[in-house]
Amino acid sequence: MIDTASTWWLTALDRLERTTVADPAVKALQRGIRSLPLGGMRDLLRGRPLGHPVHPVLVQVPIGCWLSAAVLDLVPGTRRATTTLTAVGLAGVAPAAMAGWADWADLPPEQARVGLAHAVSNVASVACYAASLRSRLHGRSAKGRLWSLGGLAALAVTGALGGHVAYRQAVGAHPAT
């Protein structure tokens, strides 16, 4: 079962890397991001002072908050904490996304295609968590928990896509293909 899922996932990623349907959008977005007058901020967003990309570090804020909120959703009397964690996770999205886009702008086509799918799934995750926060703030905690679960599912997909981009960048190939 695990081998089948792994094979399916790697096959899907290979197809995504090879499909050229989004290439005009990828090229335009990359060109646009590279042309932004960021000055020294670009190096900061890319993590050059640290000697490694900063995006993987910054994504720990939303991921950690949202995973913690999911755990606390199972604990009675933690509504306020889960609402706070959901909000802090959402606040952490912008810096992580900015760093991710700065890195993505220089990726080769195969990785950029997967990176675009990563960004789209991030939008889905953020939309779910925004709906969760709205529901929680309006006293609809059960609905907030459901939105949070949807966000967590999207977060798993986007994390797998982002991990693939990072791994592919580091080694240049799938280990199983």
Salt bridges, closest charged atoms under 4 A:
ASP14 OD1 - HIS174 NE2 2.66
GLU17 OE2 - HIS164 NE2 2.73
GLU17 OE1 - ARG168 NH2 2.60
GLU17 OE1 - HIS174 NE2 3.80
ASP23 OD2 - ARG113 NH2 2.72
ASP43 OD1 - ARG48 NE 2.94
ASP73 OD2 - ARG136 NH2 2.80
ASP103 OD1 - ARG46 NE 2.84
ASP106 OD2 - ARG46 NH1 2.65
